[in-house]
Amino acid sequence: MTMAQDSSDGASFIHATALVSPQARLGKCVKIGPFCTVGEHVILENEVELVSHVCVDGRTTIGERTKIYPFASIGFPPQDLKYHGEPSELRIGTDNKIREYVTMQPGTEGGGMMTTIGNHCLFMAGAHVAHDCRIGNYVIMANYATLAGHVIIDDHAIIGGLSAVHQFVRIGAHAMIGGMSGIERDLIPYGTAIGERASLTGLNVIGLKRQGYSLEDIQTLQTAYGKIFGLSSGTLDERVQAVRSAFAENVRVQELVNFLTAPTLRSYCLPKDKFPSEEG
């Protein structure tokens, strides 16, 4: 199937070597380069670009202006032995950059049948998003960072290269994971973690400054962080509740508190050698 070069009427371009199912739905000004394949249930919204050698299959929707680079594999069945062909979906938002050899997979019956990617994200070469993950907006996954199934990544989080995130782990907004780290536990919003079995190493102060957070906001978060993670008296839950009361009017601190009181299947990344009885 070959279509005309982009024009004023919004026509799309499909290279003569690409294989695009007649049932696939294409928006305006879509570009599909050499040797790409697009399956019958795929939806490519306006101005999506598949550079070359990109394979998109399954019930996959790719949002406007998202650009996918060579040899990415998007929407193929998840690497989950419990998956038996159920019609699950992968939904990718707008303005994303998906680099070479990235893999993204749809959901499963055990995870709500849906994997979702937000807007304005960057997935560097070799990154992997497994089944039933939920990725927010402006997330960055560096080269060969990998997510197991059911992982939740909130807005503006950064996952360092060659890192791995355990299944069912939550990564809070504006968190930063150092390269070559293994994340087995939930990482708080604004937190940083690094290590083979990663520990919490403080707040992502540089990231917060880059995002325009005020000095007052950063100092308040640091104070709250110290009260939760820098003291040995009381349980973690007791310290969190004390901070909830002490900073009741501070939206940023309440985001941190809400993360620490939300239901989870994992425990939390804690500072190394602190509160060992609570690491679980």
RODO-2510 file (C-alpha; in nm, 4 decimals, decimal comma):
residues 280
     n   res          X          Y          Z
     1     m     0,0000     0,0000     0,0000
     2     t     0,1610     0,3288    -0,1084
     3     m     0,0255     0,6749    -0,0494
     4     a     0,1226     1,0191    -0,1790
     5     q     0,3805     1,2516    -0,0271
     6     d     0,2496     1,4970     0,2368
     7     s     0,0454     1,7742     0,0813
     8     s    -0,1782     2,0613     0,1792
     9     d    -0,4780     1,8305     0,2065
    10     g    -0,3117     1,6303     0,4859
    11     a    -0,2192     1,3236     0,2815
    12     s     0,0403     1,0883     0,4245
    13     f     0,3531     0,9267     0,2873
    14     i     0,4146     0,5527     0,2982
    15     h     0,7387     0,4239     0,1494
    16     a     0,7018     0,1610    -0,1205
    17     t     0,8859    -0,0974     0,0915
    18     a     0,6629    -0,0532     0,3979
    19     l     0,3895    -0,3073     0,4743
    20     v     0,0816    -0,1327     0,6131
    21     s    -0,2422    -0,3197     0,6706
    22     p    -0,5385    -0,1713     0,4802
    23     q    -0,7299    -0,1884     0,8113
    24     a    -0,4786     0,0314     0,9967
    25     r    -0,6090     0,3823     1,0691
    26     l    -0,3821     0,6693     0,9732
    27     g    -0,4307     1,0358     1,0599
    28     k    -0,3162     1,3314     0,8549
    29     c     0,0456     1,3815     0,7474
    30     v     0,1654     1,0462     0,8801
    31     k     0,5101     0,9394     0,7555
    32     i     0,5997     0,5718     0,7306
    33     g     0,9555     0,5108     0,6158
    34     p     1,1317     0,2180     0,4497
    35     f     1,0722    -0,1388     0,5670
    36     c     0,8225    -0,0524     0,8414
    37     t     0,5302    -0,2825     0,9216
    38     v     0,1964    -0,1656     1,0650
    39     g    -0,0683    -0,4145     1,1791
    40     e    -0,4407    -0,4137     1,1167
    41     h    -0,5494    -0,2845     1,4593
    42     v    -0,2957    -0,0014     1,4758
    43     i    -0,3978     0,3655     1,4941
    44     l    -0,1403     0,6291     1,3962
    45     e    -0,2678     0,9775     1,4742
    46     n    -0,1783     1,2996     1,2925
    47     e     0,1877     1,3599     1,2084
    48     v     0,3196     1,0365     1,3563
    49     e     0,6494     0,9403     1,1967
    50     l     0,8009     0,5925     1,1720
    51     v     1,1527     0,6608     1,0480
    52     s     1,2426     0,3171     0,9091
    53     h     1,2395    -0,0536     1,0069
    54     v     0,9800     0,0157     1,2782
    55     c     0,7327    -0,2643     1,3587
    56     v     0,3988    -0,1698     1,5154
    57     d     0,1351    -0,4345     1,5852
    58     g    -0,1499    -0,5253     1,8172
    59     r    -0,4177    -0,2881     1,9385
    60     t    -0,1793     0,0027     1,9528
    61     t    -0,2621     0,3726     1,9352
    62     i     0,0195     0,6226     1,8800
    63     g    -0,0557     0,9867     1,9539
    64     e     0,0079     1,2921     1,7409
    65     r     0,3614     1,3963     1,6482
    66     t     0,5217     1,0968     1,8129
    67     k     0,8375     0,9920     1,6282
    68     i     0,9710     0,6363     1,6351
    69     y     1,3205     0,5467     1,5218
    70     p     1,4612     0,2370     1,3457
    71     f     1,4148    -0,1153     1,4806
    72     a     1,1709    -0,0251     1,7568
    73     s     0,9175    -0,3021     1,8303
    74     i     0,5868    -0,1586     1,9490
    75     g     0,2704    -0,3417     2,0534
    76     f     0,3724    -0,7049     2,0124
    77     p     0,2544    -0,9647     2,2694
    78     p     0,3916    -0,9201     2,6211
    79     q     0,6662    -1,1398     2,7611
    80     d     0,4285    -1,2855     3,0189
    81     l     0,3521    -1,6580     3,0301
    82     k     0,0057    -1,5743     3,1669
    83     y    -0,0825    -1,3908     2,8447
    84     h    -0,3055    -1,5996     2,6190
    85     g    -0,3897    -1,3654     2,3352
    86     e    -0,6494    -1,1465     2,5071
    87     p    -0,7226    -0,8264     2,3094
    88     s    -0,5280    -0,5913     2,5354
    89     e    -0,4033    -0,2480     2,4293
    90     l    -0,1046    -0,0171     2,4184
    91     r    -0,1789     0,3554     2,4143
    92     i     0,1022     0,6018     2,3481
    93     g     0,0405     0,9745     2,3909
    94     t     0,1522     1,2761     2,1918
    95     d     0,4928     1,4281     2,1153
    96     n     0,6980     1,1323     2,2296
    97     k     1,0412     1,0349     2,0992
    98     i     1,0971     0,6595     2,0870
    99     r     1,4522     0,5783     1,9856
   100     e     1,6207     0,2776     1,8273
   101     y     1,5427    -0,0754     1,9514
   102     v     1,2871     0,0373     2,2094
   103     t     1,0262    -0,2270     2,2983
   104     m     0,6793    -0,1507     2,4354
   105     q     0,4135    -0,4116     2,5026
   106     p     0,0367    -0,4120     2,5623
   107     g    -0,1420    -0,5045     2,8834
   108     t    -0,2705    -0,8337     3,0148
   109     e    -0,5890    -0,9572     3,1774
   110     g    -0,4156    -0,9455     3,5148
   111     g    -0,3252    -0,5790     3,4792
   112     g    -0,6335    -0,4078     3,3393
   113     m    -0,5662    -0,4926     2,9720
   114     m    -0,3778    -0,1694     2,9118
   115     t    -0,0275    -0,0251     2,8945
   116     t    -0,0239     0,3553     2,8754
   117     i     0,2447     0,6075     2,7844
   118     g     0,1892     0,9784     2,8487
   119     n     0,2986     1,2809     2,6463
   120     h     0,6381     1,4433     2,5759
   121     c     0,8395     1,1432     2,6913
   122     l     1,1833     1,0340     2,5701
   123     f     1,2695     0,6661     2,5466
   124     m     1,6365     0,6299     2,4563
   125     a     1,7826     0,3382     2,2616
   126     g     1,7024    -0,0079     2,3935
   127     a     1,4567     0,0978     2,6656
   128     h     1,1862    -0,1562     2,7512
   129     v     0,8319    -0,0950     2,8785
   130     a     0,6617    -0,4191     2,9789
   131     h     0,2934    -0,5089     3,0033
   132     d     0,0497    -0,3069     3,2151
   133     c     0,2925    -0,0238     3,2900
   134     r     0,1580     0,3281     3,3324
   135     i     0,3980     0,6030     3,2306
   136     g     0,3225     0,9705     3,2965
   137     n     0,4233     1,2826     3,1045
   138     y     0,7759     1,4149     3,0407
   139     v     0,9311     1,0888     3,1591
   140     i     1,2834     1,0056     3,0407
   141     m     1,4134     0,6498     3,0182
   142     a     1,7818     0,6482     2,9306
   143     n     1,9565     0,3834     2,7212
   144     y     1,8615     0,0244     2,8055
   145     a     1,6562     0,1164     3,1099
   146     t     1,3948    -0,1537     3,1637
   147     l     1,0596    -0,1769     3,3382
   148     a     0,9022    -0,5025     3,4489
   149     g     0,5251    -0,5438     3,4373
   150     h     0,2769    -0,3237     3,6259
   151     v     0,5277    -0,0441     3,6990
   152     i     0,3924     0,3098     3,7514
   153     i     0,6125     0,6066     3,6587
   154     d     0,4805     0,9525     3,7472
   155     d     0,5451     1,2793     3,5601
   156     h     0,8994     1,4115     3,5038
   157     a     1,0714     1,1040     3,6465
   158     i     1,4093     1,0061     3,5003
   159     i     1,5271     0,6440     3,4819
   160     g     1,9040     0,6143     3,4369
   161     g     2,0698     0,3991     3,1740
   162     l     2,1009     0,0214     3,2270
   163     s     1,8624     0,0388     3,5247
   164     a     1,5915    -0,2157     3,6010
   165     v     1,2647    -0,1551     3,7870
   166     h     1,0940    -0,4482     3,9603
   167     q     0,7333    -0,5370     3,8812
   168     f     0,4605    -0,3424     4,0670
   169     v     0,7050    -0,0712     4,1776
   170     r     0,5930     0,2940     4,1765
   171     i     0,8281     0,5779     4,0865
   172     g     0,7089     0,9178     4,2081
   173     a     0,6989     1,2438     4,0154
   174     h     1,0337     1,4223     3,9624
   175     a     1,2244     1,1216     4,0983
   176     m     1,5639     1,0294     3,9558
   177     i     1,7203     0,6839     3,9346
   178     g     2,0957     0,6668     3,8809
   179     g     2,2430     0,4517     3,6069
   180     m     2,2918     0,0755     3,6531
   181     s     2,0519     0,0646     3,9486
   182     g     1,8096    -0,2064     4,0532
   183     i     1,4864    -0,0664     4,1958
   184     e     1,2958    -0,3210     4,4053
   185     r     1,0891    -0,0776     4,6120
   186     d     0,8755     0,2316     4,5584
   187     l     1,0725     0,5529     4,5117
   188     i     0,9162     0,8663     4,6605
   189     p     0,8319     1,1773     4,4565
   190     y     1,1332     1,4098     4,4275
   191     g     1,3606     1,1298     4,5511
   192     t     1,6895     1,0009     4,4122
   193     a     1,8076     0,6417     4,4291
   194     i     2,1147     0,4531     4,3128
   195     g     2,2736     0,1154     4,3667
   196     e     2,2654    -0,2507     4,2704
   197     r     1,9792    -0,2830     4,5183
   198     a     1,9001     0,0859     4,5214
   199     s     1,8751     0,2969     4,8338
   200     l     1,7200     0,6395     4,8757
   201     t     1,9978     0,8987     4,8561
   202     g     1,8105     1,2259     4,9049
   203     l     1,6034     1,4658     4,6994
   204     n     1,6451     1,5461     4,3305
   205     v     1,7384     1,9077     4,4029
   206     i     1,9003     1,9717     4,0641
   207     g     1,5925     1,8408     3,8857
   208     l     1,3634     2,0557     4,0962
   209     k     1,5672     2,3663     4,0179
   210     r     1,5518     2,2863     3,6475
   211     q     1,1741     2,2545     3,6731
   212     g     1,1494     2,6001     3,8260
   213     y     1,0732     2,5051     4,1851
   214     s     1,1369     2,7937     4,4214
   215     l     1,4087     2,7861     4,6844
   216     e     1,1352     2,7957     4,9486
   217     d     0,9637     2,4880     4,7989
   218     i     1,2916     2,2967     4,7875
   219     q     1,3869     2,3887     5,1428
   220     t     1,0425     2,2885     5,2699
   221     l     1,0670     1,9528     5,0933
   222     q     1,4126     1,8999     5,2424
   223     t     1,2785     1,9723     5,5901
   224     a     0,9910     1,7288     5,5439
   225     y     1,2283     1,4683     5,4022
   226     g     1,4533     1,5030     5,7073
   227     k     1,1623     1,4557     5,9457
   228     i     1,0487     1,1383     5,7641
   229     f     1,3796     0,9738     5,6781
   230     g     1,6428     1,1417     5,8973
   231     l     1,5102     1,0498     6,2429
   232     s     1,5114     0,7153     6,4168
   233     s     1,2283     0,7723     6,6659
   234     g     0,8853     0,6367     6,5861
   235     t     0,7766     0,4170     6,2971
   236     l     0,7797     0,5332     5,9371
   237     d     0,3997     0,5615     5,9440
   238     e     0,4114     0,7764     6,2584
   239     r     0,6695     1,0095     6,1070
   240     v     0,4672     1,0416     5,7860
   241     q     0,1524     1,1307     5,9807
   242     a     0,3439     1,3891     6,1829
   243     v     0,4646     1,5515     5,8611
   244     r     0,1118     1,5424     5,7181
   245     s    -0,0077     1,7510     6,0117
   246     a     0,2936     1,9824     6,0315
   247     f     0,2793     2,0729     5,6586
   248     a    -0,0955     2,0525     5,6036
   249     e    -0,1019     2,3597     5,3769
   250     n     0,1962     2,2662     5,1581
   251     v     0,0916     2,0995     4,8337
   252     r     0,4382     1,9611     4,7544
   253     v     0,4799     1,7943     5,0901
   254     q     0,1275     1,6531     5,0729
   255     e     0,2161     1,4902     4,7394
   256     l     0,4998     1,3150     4,9187
   257     v     0,2761     1,2147     5,2093
   258     n     0,0009     1,0881     4,9798
   259     f     0,2504     0,8698     4,7946
   260     l     0,3699     0,7185     5,1223
   261     t     0,0162     0,6454     5,2416
   262     a    -0,1280     0,5096     4,9152
   263     p    -0,1832     0,1332     4,8766
   264     t     0,1208    -0,0474     4,7393
   265     l     0,2424    -0,3998     4,6760
   266     r     0,6019    -0,3029     4,7526
   267     s     0,7829    -0,1390     5,0431
   268     y     0,9786     0,1859     5,0073
   269     c     1,3330     0,2744     4,9113
   270     l     1,4914     0,3980     5,2337
   271     p     1,8268     0,5588     5,3078
   272     k     2,1026     0,3009     5,3380
   273     d     2,1579     0,1672     5,6925
   274     k     1,8556     0,3571     5,8269
   275     f     1,5502     0,1854     5,9738
   276     p     1,6586    -0,1659     5,8599
   277     s     1,3602    -0,3229     6,0349
   278     e     1,1243    -0,1323     5,8038
   279     e     1,2765    -0,2268     5,4681
   280     g     1,0573    -0,5379     5,4365
***
